[in-house]
Amino acid sequence: MIYLDNAATTPLRREVAEAIWPVMTRGFGNPSSHHRVGEAAAAALKTARTRIATVLGCRPGEITITSGGTEADNLAIKGLALGTPRGRHIISTDLEHEAVLESCDYLRRVHGFEITLLATDAAGRVDPAELARVIRPDSTLVTVHYANNEIGTVQPIRELAAIARAAGVPLHTDAVQAAGWLELNVADLGVDALSISGHKLGAPQGVGALYLRGRLQVEPVLHGGGQERGKRSGTENVAGAVGLAVALDLAEAERRELAPALAALRDGFVTAVLESTPGAALTGDPLHRLPGHASFTFAGTGGEAVLLELERHDIVCSSGSACAAGSDEPSHVLTALGIPADLAQTAVRFTLSATTTAAELAEAAARVRDAVAAVRGLATP
């Protein structure tokens, strides 16, 4: 099998499995319990939080452990919007993950917030001048993803954050896809909140983290025992936090060498697909793009049919966001870029990992050519 769906989830890294096993079997205590088993768990959690904070360049107390990227996004958006009595205006884009868009829509429906969606170019990139144009004295929050999960486009987060900071408005970025591939130092980026998820990095599913700049007031989304300094109630996933810390450390150590190498492999794959498959078109920004991300539309096909044909030949990829799998609707990201709905439904996404090889990508490109031809042949009267 050639696995090219790493934007959906990644396999557990061996180093992560080895780190979390002792926590699950010996250090299994509740970190809120005041006995030696609980205190051992609390110590492991503290170490994990410190390691995550070191990669993000912040204080450990600014890290909140969550159940994943979706919860981190919900806490950042709802928590900051409701905890900041500045106004009732949120700025985002229509290319965001559903966790962001639906959080914004909840605030609109239930709490009367006004939502402004920034325009993007045809490659899905925001012009910072557009943010400067729409930001207002009553703007409460700006939330723009760092890198898009469906098309791989990377946003100019530093420039956007500088504009928001000058206006006194917090900026949150969903960095779930960016983690492990792009710079995450929050001081360098200038962001006030940043979400990550463990299973995109080789950690277990079901754990994530949210950076929140220390002085920001946040209304909790989950209420109960007051864990995570009152920001997120519920017994912490200690083993998951340890796994996330290890995976994030490893990814950061490898990133500077691996990202350019993977981008070169990706570019070769993109060229091979475009040259060998008539009607193939790359989606997203060809330059400002995640290093392991290639996404296409294949006119005259159906994306799901191409996926099935590829999987028949042991090529595993996806038609877009795993969170929208099974939906009959075209991708909201692609249609927002002006791609017609029928063409958007032909989209296929390939996402690479550190272990992806040139030989695998050559095989995948050949199989893409054959799969697209086969699906078109079936559609011909």
Secondary structure by P-SEA (a helix, b strand, c coil): cccccccccccccaaaaaaacccccccccccccccaaaaaaaaaaaaaaaaaaaaaccccccccccccaaaaaaaaaaaaaaacccccbbbbcccccaaaaaaaaaaaaccbbbbbbbbbcccccccaaaaaacccccccbbbbbccccccccccaaaaaaaaaaaacbbbbbcccccccccccccccccccbbbbbccccccccccbbbbccccbbbbbccccccccccccccccaaaaaaaaaaaaaaaaaaccccaaaaaaaaaaaaaaaaacccccccccccccccccbbbbbbccccaaaaaaaaaaacbbbccccccccccccccaaaaaacccaaaaaabbbbbbcccccaaaaaaaaaaaaaaaaaaaaaacc
